[in-house]
C-alpha cells in the first residue's frame, strides 16, 4: 500500500517590526482552527498563483488593514505535521502604512522582542522567534594577544558598527586566560546590550555567565543531545547537510554555514558558492549566517537567498 501523500501548504507570514525596532506584532489564532488560542505571526495560505510577498500583502491588508511598504525575506521553514507539510515563507516588514488592528476579530499585540518566548506559539513558529530576536550581523573575534587592544576593537565594533552578537573565539589562549577575557568581554557586551557566545566546551558557562555557547563542527557531531539549557543560545559551525541536520537534532538556535567563498585562513577549502548555500539553507531548521569571505556588501544578497545575515571576522574586526 502506498504511503499517504501529505498535503503541501504554502503559508506567508510577517514579522512586523515597530518604528522603534524593539517590538514585533503578533496575533492570536481563533479558537475554532488548528492550534486555536496560540499566538502566531500574521499571514495566511497562498493561492496557487501567488508569490510569497504578493500573498502576504493581500493577507495583511485583509487581516490587519495595513499596506507593506518595505520588507525583506527573513526565514523559510519546512515543518512536518502528521497530515500535512507546511512551508512557512516569513518576511520581515520594516515599513508599512496604516495602524494594524484585528479586522477579523482576532487579538493583536505589540510585544517586545525579548518577551516573545513568554507567549505560546505553534511548534513551526519557533525558528521564527529566534530569527526575529537575532541581528543580521554576527562578529567572530580575531586572535588578539593584547587584552587592552582586544577590548578596544570589540567596543569599536559595537559603537561604530552596531554589532549586537559576538562569538569569543580565542584558540591561542589557555583556559584561565580565555575565561578572564570572557569576563571582560561580557561586561562590555552588557554595556551595549549585545549577546556574547563562548567558543569552547559547554562547561565554560559554569564559570562565565555568557549568553550561550558556540560549538565547532567536530564538537557538534560528537554530541547526542543539547548540551546547555534552553534559556541560553546555542550555535554551531556547519559546512554541509549532515552537520545542519545534527544541529537541528540538538536544538541549535542558529548556525553559521561556510565557506561561501575562499578565505585567506582556509585557502585549501573549496567554497560552496551562493547556489549550494541557498539549497542548504532551504533545508535548515534554524536561522543560518553566511560565513566565509563575507562583507557588509553581501548582506542583502545573503538575506535574499534565505540567510539570517552574515558572520565575519575581518570585516567587523578592525
HELIX and SHEET records of a PDB file:
HELIX    1   1 UNK A   52  UNK A   64  1                                  13    
HELIX    2   2 UNK A  113  UNK A  118  5                                   6    
HELIX    3   3 UNK A  123  UNK A  125  5                                   3    
HELIX    4   4 UNK A  126  UNK A  133  1                                   8    
HELIX    5   5 UNK A  147  UNK A  160  1                                  14    
HELIX    6   6 UNK A  175  UNK A  191  1                                  17    
HELIX    7   7 UNK A  202  UNK A  206  5                                   5    
HELIX    8   8 UNK A  217  UNK A  222  1                                   6    
HELIX    9   9 UNK A  241  UNK A  250  1                                  10    
HELIX   10  10 UNK A  273  UNK A  283  1                                  11    
HELIX   11  11 UNK A  296  UNK A  298  5                                   3    
HELIX   12  12 UNK A  299  UNK A  304  1                                   6    
SHEET    1   A 4 UNK A  39  UNK A  40  0                                        
SHEET    2   A 4 UNK A  23  UNK A  28 -1                                        
SHEET    3   A 4 UNK A   7  UNK A  17 -1                                        
SHEET    4   A 4 UNK A  43  UNK A  45 -1                                        
SHEET    1   B 5 UNK A  39  UNK A  40  0                                        
SHEET    2   B 5 UNK A  23  UNK A  28 -1                                        
SHEET    3   B 5 UNK A   7  UNK A  17 -1                                        
SHEET    4   B 5 UNK A  84  UNK A  97  1                                        
SHEET    5   B 5 UNK A  67  UNK A  80 -1                                        
SHEET    1   C 3 UNK A  39  UNK A  40  0                                        
SHEET    2   C 3 UNK A  23  UNK A  28 -1                                        
SHEET    3   C 3 UNK A 108  UNK A 112 -1                                        
SHEET    1   D 9 UNK A 137  UNK A 140  0                                        
SHEET    2   D 9 UNK A 165  UNK A 168  1                                        
SHEET    3   D 9 UNK A 195  UNK A 199  1                                        
SHEET    4   D 9 UNK A 212  UNK A 215  1                                        
SHEET    5   D 9 UNK A 233  UNK A 238  1                                        
SHEET    6   D 9 UNK A 254  UNK A 257  1                                        
SHEET    7   D 9 UNK A 287  UNK A 291  1                                        
SHEET    8   D 9 UNK A 309  UNK A 312  1                                        
SHEET    9   D 9 UNK A 137  UNK A 140  1                                        
END                                                                             
